Amino acid sequence: MKVKITTKGGDTQHDLSDIRELESCIKRIQRLIKNEVEFKIWEIKETENVIYNHNLNYH
């Protein structure tokens, strides 16, 4: 599964079938949450669908 993480500061893509990419993705998500950054995680297919939205306004 490939995902894209989008923030106001930019996007990164990760192939979660590669363990190093998965670890990198997890570390990025942990940093974003720690730094209270809003982000979305998109599943990359032929079309992009939001699979997770970390919106700080929900708190």
Secondary structure, DSSP 8 states (H G I E B T S, - for coil): -EEEEEETTEEEEEETTSHHHHHHHHHHHHHHHHTT--EEEEEESSSEEEEEEE-GGG-
